[in-house]
Amino acid sequence: MNDILLGLAEAARRVVTLDPDLVEITRLSMAVTLSATAIASLIGLPLGAWIAVHRFRARRLVIAILNALMGLPPVVVGLFVYVLFSRSGPLGVLGLLFTPTAMVIAQVIIITPIVASIAHQAVRDLWADYHDLLISLHASRWQRIGALLWDGRRALMTASLAGFGRAIGEVGAIMIVGGNIDHSTRVLTTAIALETGKGNFDLALALGFVLIALAVLVNLAIHYGTRTERSSRW
């Protein structure tokens, strides 16, 4: 209990005084996570909608694989990206290993199946309601997808938020491809792991509280900005 109180006090002190290390780590955490979430949404939302609208022979298999990839082990993703961008790897010449870019790539791979799977489920229900209407309007496949994505934009925000929540708490893959380098690739989750290993539980808890606060604030801001819950509706 004493460690928790010390962690809260340390978190409050660092936030109030705008501790430079905390600001730097938080800024990088948000930049990496928001970039990965935006890219994964640009890929996953249309992909999920396309699978919901398009009928093809291996559709059920693709859906099953997509759902299975929601539980993709982050450490395996980190290892894959590490091998891909290591000096002896096929993309080693790019020099992206141990950079924020490699961290974004790893997070995109992890959260894209989550975004796509949730989007597929949401758009599938909309497609059942609007199928006859869109067919009667002779809308093309991509016009149908665009209309369904726009109509279900508030529900699809949940898919992006799920990806954001998964990404901001990621540590395994980030540690492997980022290296937890101070002033370069250290983010909140890797800093928490480092301080816990060093026995600095008050600082680790402080960073943990900041991480939780960031996740809650981002979710509240998006829900408020998009008016997900309107007063006229239950």
Residue frames as a rotation matrix with the C-alpha (Angstrom) as fourth column:
MET 1
0.564 0.826 0.000 0.00
0.826 -0.564 0.000 0.00
0.000 0.000 -1.000 0.00
ASN 2
0.408 -0.508 -0.759 2.89
0.199 -0.762 0.617 2.33
-0.891 -0.402 -0.210 0.84
ASP 3
-0.650 -0.674 0.351 4.43
0.448 0.034 0.893 1.76
-0.614 0.738 0.280 -2.59
ILE 4
-0.089 0.714 0.695 1.13
0.976 -0.078 0.205 2.69
0.200 0.696 -0.689 -4.28
LEU 5
0.804 0.385 -0.453 0.88
0.513 -0.834 0.203 5.94
-0.299 -0.395 -0.868 -2.29
LEU 6
-0.016 -0.898 -0.440 4.50
0.118 -0.439 0.891 6.77
-0.993 -0.037 0.113 -3.06
GLY 7
-0.608 -0.161 0.778 3.82
0.744 0.227 0.628 6.05
-0.278 0.961 -0.018 -6.74
LEU 8
0.421 0.843 0.333 0.83
0.891 -0.454 0.023 8.39
0.171 0.287 -0.943 -6.77
ALA 9
0.710 -0.208 -0.672 2.83
0.223 -0.839 0.496 11.11
-0.667 -0.503 -0.549 -5.06
GLU 10
-0.389 -0.920 0.039 5.74
0.250 -0.065 0.966 10.66
-0.887 0.386 0.255 -7.46
ALA 11
-0.328 0.353 0.876 3.41
0.945 0.112 0.309 10.74
0.011 0.929 -0.370 -10.45
ALA 12
0.747 0.659 -0.088 1.75
0.664 -0.747 0.048 13.94
-0.034 -0.095 -0.995 -9.22
ARG 13
0.382 -0.684 -0.621 5.12
0.123 -0.629 0.768 15.57
-0.916 -0.370 -0.156 -8.57
ARG 14
-0.608 -0.686 0.400 6.48
0.449 0.118 0.886 14.74
-0.655 0.718 0.237 -12.02
VAL 15
-0.046 0.669 0.742 3.30
0.982 -0.107 0.158 15.85
0.185 0.736 -0.652 -13.79
VAL 16
0.822 0.404 -0.401 3.02
0.510 -0.836 0.203 19.13
-0.253 -0.371 -0.893 -11.87
THR 17
0.278 -0.815 -0.509 6.69
-0.109 -0.553 0.826 20.00
-0.954 -0.175 -0.243 -12.35
LEU 18
0.932 0.112 -0.345 6.63
-0.353 0.060 -0.934 18.83
-0.084 0.992 0.096 -16.01
ASP 19
0.295 -0.851 0.433 9.60
-0.168 0.400 0.901 16.56
-0.940 -0.339 -0.025 -15.44
PRO 20
0.021 -0.323 -0.946 11.68
-0.945 -0.315 0.087 16.65
-0.326 0.892 -0.312 -18.68
ASP 21
-0.915 -0.399 0.049 12.27
-0.370 0.884 0.285 12.88
-0.157 0.242 -0.957 -18.74
LEU 22
-0.422 0.843 0.333 8.56
0.379 0.497 -0.780 12.18
-0.824 -0.203 -0.529 -18.23
VAL 23
0.366 0.551 -0.750 7.57
-0.420 -0.621 -0.662 14.67
-0.830 0.557 0.004 -20.93
GLU 24
-0.348 -0.593 -0.726 10.05
-0.923 0.079 0.377 13.16
-0.166 0.801 -0.575 -23.39
ILE 25
-0.963 -0.010 0.269 8.97
-0.011 1.000 -0.005 9.59
-0.269 -0.008 -0.963 -22.70
THR 26
-0.151 0.988 0.031 5.27
0.293 0.075 -0.953 10.50
-0.944 -0.135 -0.300 -22.82
ARG 27
0.205 0.187 -0.961 5.65
-0.722 -0.634 -0.277 12.44
-0.661 0.751 0.005 -26.07
LEU 28
-0.681 -0.524 -0.512 7.40
-0.732 0.514 0.448 9.50
0.029 0.680 -0.733 -27.77
SER 29
-0.811 0.440 0.385 4.83
0.234 0.848 -0.477 7.04
-0.536 -0.297 -0.790 -26.40
MET 30
0.170 0.941 -0.293 1.96
0.035 -0.303 -0.952 9.06
-0.985 0.152 -0.084 -27.82
ALA 31
0.005 -0.227 -0.974 3.71
-0.906 -0.413 0.092 9.67
-0.423 0.882 -0.207 -31.15
VAL 32
-0.905 -0.399 -0.150 4.44
-0.426 0.831 0.359 5.97
-0.019 0.389 -0.921 -31.68
THR 33
-0.677 0.683 0.274 1.03
0.398 0.653 -0.644 4.76
-0.619 -0.327 -0.714 -30.51
LEU 34
0.214 0.804 -0.554 -1.05
-0.158 -0.531 -0.832 7.33
-0.964 0.266 0.014 -32.38
SER 35
-0.262 -0.387 -0.884 0.96
-0.931 -0.140 0.337 6.79
-0.254 0.911 -0.324 -35.58
ALA 36
-0.991 -0.129 0.038 0.51
-0.119 0.975 0.187 3.03
-0.061 0.181 -0.982 -35.35
THR 37
-0.379 0.922 0.077 -3.21
0.380 0.232 -0.896 3.40
-0.844 -0.310 -0.438 -34.59
ALA 38
0.176 0.426 -0.888 -3.74
-0.584 -0.681 -0.442 5.76
-0.793 0.596 0.129 -37.54
ILE 39
-0.542 -0.456 -0.706 -1.92
-0.840 0.310 0.444 3.46
0.016 0.834 -0.551 -39.98
ALA 40
-0.961 0.205 0.188 -3.66
0.163 0.963 -0.216 0.34
-0.225 -0.177 -0.958 -38.65
SER 41
-0.114 0.972 -0.203 -7.04
0.123 -0.189 -0.974 2.08
-0.986 -0.136 -0.098 -38.97
LEU 42
0.024 0.061 -0.998 -6.31
-0.871 -0.489 -0.051 3.12
-0.491 0.870 0.042 -42.56
ILE 43
-0.765 -0.345 -0.544 -5.54
-0.574 0.748 0.333 -0.52
0.292 0.567 -0.770 -43.34
GLY 44
-0.965 0.262 0.031 -7.88
0.205 0.820 -0.535 -2.40
-0.165 -0.510 -0.844 -41.02
LEU 45
-0.316 0.912 -0.261 -11.13
-0.226 -0.339 -0.913 -0.47
-0.921 -0.230 0.313 -41.42
PRO 46
0.067 0.354 -0.933 -11.36
-0.986 -0.117 -0.115 -0.78
-0.150 0.928 0.341 -45.23
LEU 47
-0.765 -0.408 -0.498 -10.08
-0.495 0.867 0.049 -4.36
0.412 0.284 -0.866 -45.04
GLY 48
-0.856 0.489 0.168 -12.74
0.143 0.536 -0.832 -5.37
-0.497 -0.688 -0.529 -42.52
ALA 49
-0.012 0.882 -0.470 -15.44
-0.512 -0.409 -0.755 -3.65
-0.859 0.232 0.457 -44.57
TRP 50
-0.225 -0.143 -0.964 -14.23
-0.965 0.170 0.200 -5.28
0.135 0.975 -0.177 -47.79
ILE 51
-0.975 -0.139 -0.173 -14.39
-0.112 0.981 -0.160 -8.74
0.192 -0.136 -0.972 -46.22
ALA 52
-0.575 0.817 0.039 -17.91
0.061 0.091 -0.994 -8.01
-0.816 -0.569 -0.102 -44.96
VAL 53
0.182 0.673 -0.717 -19.18
-0.664 -0.454 -0.595 -6.86
-0.725 0.584 0.364 -48.36
HIS 54
-0.107 -0.332 -0.937 -17.24
-0.968 0.251 0.022 -9.10
0.228 0.909 -0.348 -50.75
ARG 55
0.667 0.331 0.667 -18.04
-0.457 0.889 0.017 -12.79
-0.588 -0.316 0.745 -51.17
PHE 56
0.116 -0.674 -0.729 -15.21
-0.900 0.239 -0.364 -15.08
0.420 0.699 -0.579 -52.24
ARG 57
0.400 0.145 -0.905 -14.34
-0.150 0.984 0.091 -18.75
0.904 0.099 0.416 -51.91
ALA 58
-0.246 -0.619 -0.746 -11.91
0.663 0.453 -0.596 -18.57
0.707 -0.641 0.299 -48.96
ARG 59
-0.019 0.282 0.959 -13.86
-0.311 -0.913 0.263 -15.89
0.950 -0.293 0.105 -47.08
ARG 60
0.908 0.416 0.049 -14.56
-0.185 0.292 0.938 -18.01
0.376 -0.861 0.342 -44.00
LEU 61
0.466 -0.824 -0.322 -10.93
0.855 0.513 -0.075 -19.06
0.227 -0.240 0.944 -43.83
VAL 62
-0.337 -0.581 0.741 -9.77
0.393 -0.802 -0.450 -15.43
0.855 0.140 0.499 -44.07
ILE 63
0.366 0.560 0.743 -12.17
-0.488 -0.564 0.666 -14.41
0.792 -0.606 0.067 -41.29
ALA 64
0.949 -0.033 -0.313 -10.95
0.252 0.677 0.692 -17.26
0.189 -0.735 0.651 -39.09
ILE 65
0.060 -0.998 0.004 -7.31
0.913 0.053 -0.404 -16.30
0.404 0.028 0.915 -39.69
LEU 66
-0.219 -0.084 0.972 -8.08
0.006 -0.996 -0.085 -12.64
0.976 -0.013 0.219 -39.01
ASN 67
0.737 0.549 0.394 -9.75
-0.412 -0.097 0.906 -13.50
0.536 -0.830 0.155 -35.71
ALA 68
0.765 -0.514 -0.389 -6.85
0.632 0.717 0.296 -15.77
0.127 -0.472 0.873 -34.77
LEU 69
-0.150 -0.885 0.441 -4.35
0.711 -0.407 -0.573 -12.98
0.687 0.227 0.690 -35.48
MET 70
0.536 0.387 0.750 -6.06
-0.236 -0.785 0.573 -10.84
0.810 -0.485 -0.330 -32.84
GLY 71
0.957 -0.199 0.213 -4.10
-0.158 0.264 0.952 -12.92
-0.245 -0.944 0.221 -30.33
LEU 72
0.646 -0.764 -0.007 -0.81
0.224 0.199 -0.954 -12.63
0.730 0.614 0.299 -32.20
PRO 73
0.602 -0.460 -0.652 2.05
0.765 0.100 0.636 -12.92
-0.227 -0.882 0.413 -29.64
PRO 74
0.976 -0.192 -0.101 3.82
-0.208 -0.961 -0.181 -9.52
-0.062 0.198 -0.978 -29.49
VAL 75
0.246 -0.946 0.212 7.19
-0.399 0.101 0.911 -11.12
-0.883 -0.309 -0.353 -28.79
VAL 76
0.019 -0.181 0.983 6.94
0.708 0.696 0.115 -13.12
-0.706 0.694 0.141 -32.01
VAL 77
0.851 0.314 0.421 6.05
0.519 -0.627 -0.581 -9.95
0.081 0.713 -0.697 -33.92
GLY 78
0.782 -0.609 -0.130 9.02
-0.487 -0.728 0.483 -8.19
-0.389 -0.315 -0.866 -32.35
LEU 79
-0.010 -0.803 0.597 11.32
0.028 0.596 0.802 -11.04
-1.000 0.024 0.016 -33.32
PHE 80
0.334 0.227 0.915 9.97
0.873 0.292 -0.391 -11.03
-0.356 0.929 -0.100 -36.89
VAL 81
0.982 0.046 0.183 10.50
0.113 -0.921 -0.374 -7.27
0.152 0.387 -0.909 -37.27
TYR 82
0.534 -0.843 0.054 13.93
-0.451 -0.231 0.862 -7.55
-0.715 -0.485 -0.503 -35.65
VAL 83
-0.080 -0.547 0.834 15.06
0.467 0.718 0.516 -10.20
-0.880 0.431 0.198 -38.13
LEU 84
0.599 0.423 0.680 13.53
0.792 -0.185 -0.583 -8.24
-0.121 0.887 -0.446 -40.99
PHE 85
0.922 -0.162 0.352 15.43
-0.057 -0.955 -0.292 -5.03
0.383 0.249 -0.890 -40.20
SER 86
0.644 -0.763 0.050 18.62
0.091 0.141 0.986 -6.45
-0.759 -0.631 0.160 -38.69
ARG 87
0.041 -0.725 -0.688 21.86
-0.747 -0.479 0.461 -5.89
-0.663 0.495 -0.561 -40.58
SER 88
-0.897 -0.390 0.207 21.72
-0.195 0.770 0.607 -9.40
-0.396 0.504 -0.767 -42.03
GLY 89
-0.141 0.943 0.301 17.99
0.407 0.332 -0.851 -9.14
-0.902 0.003 -0.431 -42.76
PRO 90
-0.110 0.157 0.982 16.39
0.993 0.063 0.101 -8.35
-0.046 0.986 -0.163 -46.13
LEU 91
0.643 0.408 0.648 15.60
0.464 -0.881 0.094 -4.76
0.610 0.240 -0.756 -45.09
GLY 92
0.432 -0.554 -0.711 18.66
0.832 -0.060 0.552 -4.16
-0.349 -0.830 0.435 -42.95
VAL 93
-0.477 -0.658 0.583 19.99
0.847 -0.520 0.106 -1.61
0.233 0.545 0.806 -45.41
LEU 94
0.272 0.684 0.677 17.23
0.388 -0.721 0.573 0.79
0.881 0.107 -0.462 -44.30
GLY 95
-0.728 -0.685 -0.039 18.77
0.280 -0.245 -0.928 1.07
0.626 -0.686 0.370 -40.84
LEU 96
-0.029 0.848 0.530 15.41
-0.445 -0.485 0.753 1.17
0.895 -0.214 0.391 -39.07
LEU 97
0.273 0.115 -0.955 16.19
0.617 0.741 0.266 -1.22
0.738 -0.662 0.131 -36.22
PHE 98
-0.215 -0.251 -0.944 16.18
0.958 -0.243 -0.153 0.45
-0.191 -0.937 0.293 -32.78
THR 99
-0.983 0.039 0.178 14.26
0.009 -0.965 0.261 3.45
0.182 0.258 0.949 -34.07
PRO 100
-0.511 0.859 0.014 10.73
-0.357 -0.198 -0.913 4.71
-0.782 -0.472 0.408 -33.39
THR 101
-0.134 0.445 -0.885 9.83
-0.989 0.001 0.150 3.74
0.067 0.895 0.440 -36.96
ALA 102
-0.690 -0.169 -0.703 10.53
-0.211 0.977 -0.028 0.07
0.692 0.129 -0.710 -36.23
MET 103
-0.923 0.384 -0.035 8.38
0.117 0.190 -0.975 0.38
-0.368 -0.903 -0.220 -33.11
VAL 104
-0.247 0.856 -0.454 5.51
-0.781 -0.454 -0.430 1.78
-0.574 0.248 0.781 -35.17
ILE 105
-0.295 0.080 -0.952 5.83
-0.797 0.530 0.292 -1.05
0.528 0.844 -0.092 -37.71
ALA 106
-0.925 -0.084 -0.370 5.70
0.109 0.876 -0.470 -3.67
0.363 -0.475 -0.801 -34.95
GLN 107
-0.709 0.699 -0.092 2.63
-0.064 -0.194 -0.979 -2.08
-0.702 -0.688 0.182 -33.40
VAL 108
-0.209 0.626 -0.751 0.87
-0.961 -0.275 0.039 -1.82
-0.182 0.730 0.659 -36.77
ILE 109
-0.564 -0.058 -0.824 1.36
-0.405 0.889 0.214 -5.55
0.719 0.455 -0.525 -37.33
ILE 110
-0.961 0.149 -0.233 -0.04
0.277 0.533 -0.799 -6.30
0.005 -0.833 -0.554 -33.87
ILE 111
-0.566 0.763 -0.311 -3.13
0.015 -0.367 -0.930 -4.10
-0.824 -0.531 0.196 -33.91
THR 112
-0.678 0.323 -0.660 -4.22
-0.735 -0.305 0.605 -4.19
-0.006 0.896 0.444 -37.57
PRO 113
-0.735 0.454 -0.504 -5.94
0.208 0.858 0.470 -7.62
0.645 0.241 -0.725 -37.17
ILE 114
-0.643 0.511 -0.571 -7.77
0.654 -0.022 -0.756 -6.27
-0.399 -0.859 -0.320 -34.10
VAL 115
-0.552 0.407 -0.728 -9.04
-0.398 -0.895 -0.199 -3.21
-0.732 0.180 0.657 -35.96
ALA 116
-0.726 0.227 -0.649 -9.95
-0.622 0.185 0.761 -5.22
0.293 0.956 0.007 -39.07
SER 117
-0.797 0.417 -0.438 -11.80
0.453 0.891 0.024 -7.94
0.400 -0.179 -0.899 -37.15
ILE 118
-0.507 0.627 -0.591 -13.90
0.500 -0.345 -0.794 -5.52
-0.702 -0.698 -0.139 -35.10
ALA 119
-0.561 0.264 -0.784 -14.59
-0.619 -0.763 0.186 -3.44
-0.550 0.589 0.592 -38.23
HIS 120
-0.870 0.226 -0.439 -15.71
-0.212 0.633 0.744 -6.58
0.446 0.740 -0.503 -40.09
GLN 121
-0.658 0.642 -0.393 -18.23
0.753 0.544 -0.371 -7.44
-0.025 -0.540 -0.841 -37.39
ALA 122
-0.399 0.498 -0.770 -19.61
0.149 -0.793 -0.590 -3.89
-0.905 -0.350 0.243 -37.29
VAL 123
-0.590 0.126 -0.798 -19.86
-0.744 -0.470 0.476 -3.48
-0.315 0.874 0.371 -41.07
ARG 124
-0.950 0.253 -0.182 -21.36
0.152 0.886 0.438 -6.96
0.271 0.388 -0.881 -41.48
ASP 125
-0.415 0.836 -0.359 -24.36
0.737 0.076 -0.672 -5.91
-0.534 -0.543 -0.648 -39.42
LEU 126
-0.215 0.296 -0.931 -24.71
-0.313 -0.924 -0.221 -2.66
-0.925 0.244 0.291 -41.38
TRP 127
-0.857 -0.171 -0.486 -24.41
-0.513 0.191 0.837 -4.54
-0.051 0.966 -0.252 -44.67
ALA 128
-0.781 0.624 0.007 -27.32
0.623 0.780 -0.049 -6.76
-0.036 -0.034 -0.999 -43.67
ASP 129
-0.061 0.783 -0.619 -29.46
0.509 -0.509 -0.694 -3.64
-0.859 -0.357 -0.367 -43.11
TYR 130
0.172 0.064 -0.983 -28.39
-0.479 -0.866 -0.140 -1.66
-0.861 0.495 -0.118 -46.19
HIS 131
-0.613 -0.494 0.617 -27.73
0.205 0.655 0.728 -4.48
-0.763 0.572 -0.301 -48.68
ASP 132
0.021 0.720 0.694 -30.93
0.940 0.223 -0.259 -4.09
-0.342 0.657 -0.672 -50.70
LEU 133
0.792 0.294 -0.536 -30.73
0.199 -0.953 -0.229 -0.29
-0.578 0.074 -0.813 -50.72
LEU 134
0.011 -0.891 -0.455 -27.14
-0.480 -0.404 0.779 -0.12
-0.877 0.210 -0.432 -51.94
ILE 135
-0.623 -0.174 0.762 -27.75
0.458 0.709 0.536 -2.80
-0.634 0.683 -0.362 -54.55
SER 136
0.361 0.862 0.357 -30.81
0.858 -0.157 -0.489 -0.93
-0.365 0.482 -0.796 -55.87
LEU 137
0.754 -0.143 -0.641 -28.72
-0.168 -0.986 0.023 2.24
-0.635 0.090 -0.767 -56.18
HIS 138
0.883 -0.442 0.158 -26.21
0.367 0.442 -0.818 0.29
0.292 0.781 0.553 -58.32
ALA 139
0.712 -0.673 0.203 -23.39
-0.681 -0.589 0.435 1.35
-0.173 -0.448 -0.877 -56.03
SER 140
0.288 -0.717 -0.635 -19.98
-0.368 0.529 -0.765 -0.11
0.884 0.454 -0.112 -56.83
ARG 141
0.441 -0.145 -0.886 -18.24
0.664 0.717 0.213 -2.30
0.604 -0.682 0.412 -54.28
TRP 142
-0.610 -0.757 -0.237 -15.99
0.733 -0.425 -0.531 0.53
0.301 -0.497 0.814 -53.07
GLN 143
-0.524 0.533 0.664 -18.93
-0.370 -0.845 0.387 2.94
0.767 -0.043 0.640 -52.95
ARG 144
0.563 0.719 -0.407 -20.74
0.025 0.477 0.878 0.45
0.826 -0.505 0.251 -50.74
ILE 145
0.070 -0.631 -0.772 -17.70
0.916 0.347 -0.201 0.16
0.395 -0.693 0.602 -48.49
GLY 146
-0.824 -0.409 0.391 -17.36
0.288 -0.898 -0.332 3.93
0.487 -0.161 0.858 -48.26
ALA 147
-0.106 0.885 0.454 -21.03
-0.453 -0.449 0.770 4.39
0.885 -0.124 0.448 -47.43
LEU 148
0.642 0.347 -0.684 -20.95
0.331 0.679 0.655 1.68
0.691 -0.647 0.321 -44.76
LEU 149
-0.299 -0.833 -0.465 -17.76
0.880 -0.053 -0.471 3.04
0.368 -0.550 0.750 -43.19
TRP 150
-0.788 0.028 0.614 -19.25
-0.086 -0.994 -0.065 6.53
0.609 -0.104 0.786 -43.02
ASP 151
0.222 0.965 0.140 -22.58
-0.402 -0.040 0.915 5.38
0.888 -0.259 0.379 -41.64
GLY 152
0.810 0.084 -0.581 -20.89
0.390 0.662 0.640 3.23
0.438 -0.745 0.503 -39.01
ARG 153
0.072 -0.891 0.448 -18.13
0.012 -0.449 -0.894 5.69
0.997 0.069 -0.022 -38.17
ARG 154
0.165 0.015 0.986 -19.07
-0.916 -0.369 0.159 5.94
0.366 -0.929 -0.047 -34.50
ALA 155
0.929 0.177 0.325 -19.22
-0.292 0.891 0.349 2.18
-0.228 -0.419 0.879 -34.06
LEU 156
0.706 -0.708 -0.012 -15.97
0.456 0.468 -0.757 1.80
0.542 0.529 0.653 -35.99
MET 157
0.282 -0.598 0.750 -14.30
-0.622 -0.710 -0.331 4.25
0.731 -0.373 -0.572 -33.63
THR 158
0.755 0.044 0.654 -14.45
-0.580 0.509 0.635 1.40
-0.305 -0.859 0.410 -31.12
ALA 159
0.880 -0.457 0.132 -12.19
0.468 0.783 -0.410 -0.63
0.084 0.422 0.903 -33.41
SER 160
0.280 -0.801 0.530 -9.59
0.105 -0.523 -0.846 2.13
0.954 0.292 -0.062 -33.52
LEU 161
0.348 -0.098 0.932 -9.81
-0.856 -0.440 0.273 2.65
0.383 -0.893 -0.237 -29.76
ALA 162
0.951 -0.022 0.307 -9.31
-0.116 0.899 0.422 -1.07
-0.286 -0.437 0.853 -29.19
GLY 163
0.594 -0.781 0.192 -6.19
0.610 0.282 -0.740 -0.89
0.524 0.558 0.644 -31.34
PHE 164
0.201 -0.498 0.844 -4.99
-0.373 -0.835 -0.404 2.19
0.906 -0.234 -0.354 -29.45
GLY 165
0.656 0.123 0.744 -5.50
-0.754 0.112 0.647 0.47
-0.004 -0.986 0.167 -26.11
ARG 166
0.926 -0.345 0.153 -3.58
0.345 0.938 0.026 -2.57
-0.152 0.029 0.988 -27.30
ALA 167
0.442 -0.793 0.419 -0.74
0.491 -0.177 -0.853 -0.47
0.751 0.583 0.310 -28.70
ILE 168
0.346 -0.321 0.882 -0.20
-0.541 -0.836 -0.092 1.92
0.767 -0.445 -0.463 -25.80
GLY 169
0.672 -0.062 0.738 0.25
-0.679 0.348 0.647 -0.97
-0.297 -0.935 0.192 -23.37
GLU 170
0.926 -0.318 -0.205 2.62
0.133 0.781 -0.610 -2.93
0.354 0.538 0.765 -25.62
VAL 171
0.614 -0.756 0.228 6.06
-0.669 -0.345 0.658 -3.74
-0.419 -0.557 -0.717 -24.19
GLY 172
0.423 -0.465 0.778 7.38
0.209 0.885 0.415 -7.05
-0.882 -0.013 0.472 -25.60
ALA 173
0.516 -0.186 0.836 7.72
0.857 0.120 -0.502 -6.18
-0.007 0.975 0.222 -29.27
ILE 174
0.917 -0.137 0.375 8.70
-0.083 -0.984 -0.156 -2.59
0.390 0.112 -0.914 -28.47
MET 175
0.647 -0.705 0.290 11.51
-0.420 -0.013 0.908 -3.74
-0.636 -0.709 -0.304 -26.22
ILE 176
0.302 -0.530 0.792 12.89
0.586 0.759 0.284 -6.04
-0.752 0.379 0.540 -28.94
VAL 177
0.305 -0.139 0.942 12.80
0.927 -0.182 -0.327 -3.67
0.217 0.973 0.073 -31.92
GLY 178
0.824 0.053 0.564 13.31
0.024 -0.998 0.059 -0.41
0.566 -0.035 -0.824 -30.00
GLY 179
-0.037 -0.925 -0.378 15.94
0.524 0.304 -0.796 -1.50
0.851 -0.227 0.473 -27.52
ASN 180
0.780 0.410 -0.473 14.65
0.611 -0.338 0.716 0.83
0.134 -0.848 -0.514 -24.76
ILE 181
-0.278 -0.937 0.211 17.38
0.889 -0.334 -0.313 3.36
0.364 0.100 0.926 -25.57
ASP 182
0.076 0.279 -0.957 17.34
0.757 -0.641 -0.126 6.44
-0.649 -0.715 -0.260 -23.35
HIS 183
-0.076 0.019 -0.997 16.41
-0.237 -0.971 0.000 9.66
-0.968 0.237 0.078 -25.18
SER 184
-0.815 -0.229 -0.531 15.76
-0.560 0.081 0.824 7.65
-0.146 0.970 -0.195 -28.34
THR 185
-0.440 0.649 -0.620 13.31
-0.277 0.559 0.781 4.75
0.854 0.516 -0.066 -28.08
ARG 186
-0.919 0.109 -0.380 12.31
0.390 0.409 -0.825 4.66
0.065 -0.906 -0.418 -24.42
VAL 187
-0.305 0.901 0.307 8.54
-0.249 -0.387 0.888 4.80
0.919 0.194 0.342 -23.96
LEU 188
0.037 0.385 0.922 6.34
-0.960 -0.242 0.140 4.51
0.277 -0.890 0.361 -20.89
THR 189
0.914 0.404 -0.050 5.92
-0.379 0.889 0.258 0.74
0.148 -0.217 0.965 -20.97
THR 190
0.446 -0.824 -0.351 9.63
0.426 0.540 -0.726 -0.02
0.787 0.174 0.591 -21.45
ALA 191
-0.342 -0.536 0.772 10.53
-0.424 -0.645 -0.635 2.55
0.839 -0.544 -0.006 -18.80
ILE 192
0.470 0.590 0.656 8.16
-0.869 0.178 0.462 0.83
0.156 -0.788 0.596 -16.37
ALA 193
0.927 -0.160 -0.339 9.81
0.135 0.986 -0.095 -2.53
0.350 0.042 0.936 -17.09
LEU 194
0.031 -0.992 0.120 13.26
0.244 -0.109 -0.964 -1.01
0.969 0.060 0.239 -16.59
GLU 195
-0.286 -0.126 0.950 12.46
-0.725 -0.620 -0.300 0.74
0.627 -0.774 0.086 -13.32
THR 196
0.775 0.573 0.264 10.73
-0.617 0.598 0.511 -2.36
0.135 -0.559 0.818 -11.96
GLY 197
0.705 -0.581 -0.407 13.83
0.387 0.796 -0.466 -4.40
0.594 0.171 0.786 -12.74
LYS 198
-0.314 -0.853 0.417 15.97
0.083 -0.463 -0.883 -1.82
0.946 -0.242 0.217 -10.91
GLY 199
-0.383 0.229 -0.895 13.70
0.894 0.337 -0.296 -1.95
0.234 -0.913 -0.334 -7.87
ASN 200
-0.992 0.074 -0.105 12.43
-0.049 -0.973 -0.223 1.62
-0.119 -0.216 0.969 -8.25
PHE 201
-0.546 0.833 0.089 8.83
0.838 0.540 0.079 0.67
0.017 0.118 -0.993 -7.60
ASP 202
-0.001 0.565 -0.825 7.67
0.453 -0.735 -0.504 4.20
-0.892 -0.374 -0.255 -6.76
LEU 203
-0.490 -0.245 -0.837 8.90
-0.552 -0.656 0.515 5.52
-0.675 0.714 0.186 -10.10
ALA 204
-0.988 0.150 0.024 7.55
0.122 0.692 0.711 2.47
0.090 0.706 -0.702 -11.95
LEU 205
-0.276 0.940 -0.202 4.13
0.903 0.182 -0.389 2.98
-0.329 -0.289 -0.899 -10.36
ALA 206
-0.113 0.183 -0.977 4.26
0.001 -0.983 -0.184 6.69
-0.994 -0.022 0.111 -11.16
LEU 207
-0.816 -0.231 -0.529 4.88
-0.516 -0.121 0.848 5.93
-0.260 0.965 -0.020 -14.83
GLY 208
-0.834 0.549 0.057 2.11
0.545 0.803 0.243 3.34
0.088 0.233 -0.968 -14.69
PHE 209
-0.077 0.825 -0.560 -0.38
0.665 -0.376 -0.646 5.86
-0.743 -0.422 -0.520 -13.35
VAL 210
-0.328 -0.113 -0.938 0.62
-0.462 -0.847 0.264 8.33
-0.824 0.520 0.225 -16.07
LEU 211
-0.988 -0.065 -0.140 0.12
-0.153 0.512 0.845 5.60
0.017 0.857 -0.516 -18.69
ILE 212
-0.502 0.863 -0.055 -3.35
0.850 0.480 -0.218 4.78
-0.162 -0.156 -0.974 -17.38
ALA 213
-0.018 0.477 -0.879 -4.27
0.264 -0.845 -0.464 8.46
-0.964 -0.240 -0.111 -17.25
LEU 214
-0.679 -0.296 -0.672 -3.16
-0.526 -0.444 0.726 8.96
-0.513 0.846 0.146 -20.87
ALA 215
-0.940 0.339 0.050 -5.21
0.299 0.739 0.604 6.00
0.167 0.582 -0.796 -22.09
VAL 216
-0.204 0.912 -0.356 -8.31
0.881 0.012 -0.473 7.23
-0.427 -0.410 -0.806 -20.24
LEU 217
-0.140 0.106 -0.984 -7.89
-0.033 -0.994 -0.103 10.85
-0.990 0.018 0.142 -21.40
VAL 218
-0.899 -0.217 -0.381 -7.48
-0.379 -0.055 0.924 9.86
-0.221 0.975 -0.033 -25.06
ASN 219
-0.737 0.675 0.037 -10.58
0.651 0.693 0.310 7.65
0.183 0.252 -0.950 -24.92
LEU 220
-0.030 0.739 -0.673 -12.62
0.730 -0.444 -0.520 10.38
-0.683 -0.507 -0.526 -23.21
ALA 221
-0.430 -0.204 -0.880 -11.44
-0.284 -0.894 0.346 12.99
-0.857 0.399 0.326 -25.70
ILE 222
-0.988 0.048 -0.144 -12.42
-0.122 0.311 0.943 10.84
0.090 0.949 -0.301 -28.68
HIS 223
-0.471 0.871 -0.140 -15.80
0.881 0.472 -0.029 9.90
0.040 -0.137 -0.990 -27.21
TYR 224
0.013 0.460 -0.888 -16.51
0.468 -0.787 -0.402 13.53
-0.884 -0.410 -0.226 -26.39
GLY 225
-0.610 -0.352 -0.710 -15.25
-0.366 -0.669 0.646 14.84
-0.703 0.654 0.279 -29.72
THR 226
-0.943 0.256 -0.215 -17.23
-0.090 0.424 0.901 12.34
0.322 0.869 -0.377 -31.79
ARG 227
-0.377 0.837 0.396 -20.25
-0.921 -0.294 -0.255 12.50
-0.097 -0.461 0.882 -29.45
THR 228
-0.836 -0.021 -0.549 -20.43
-0.162 0.964 0.211 8.72
0.525 0.265 -0.809 -29.27
GLU 229
-0.494 0.692 -0.526 -22.94
0.869 0.394 -0.298 8.87
0.001 -0.604 -0.797 -26.43
ARG 230
-0.734 0.298 0.611 -25.54
-0.015 -0.905 0.424 11.50
0.679 0.302 0.669 -27.22
SER 231
-0.907 0.342 0.247 -27.97
-0.328 -0.201 -0.923 12.74
-0.266 -0.918 0.294 -24.60
SER 232
-0.088 0.949 -0.303 -30.97
-0.988 -0.121 -0.092 11.87
-0.124 0.291 0.949 -26.76
ARG 233
0.314 0.133 -0.940 -30.03
-0.464 0.885 -0.030 8.20
0.829 0.445 0.339 -26.94
TRP 234
0.906 -0.022 0.424 -29.61
-0.368 0.458 0.809 5.49
-0.212 -0.888 0.407 -24.36
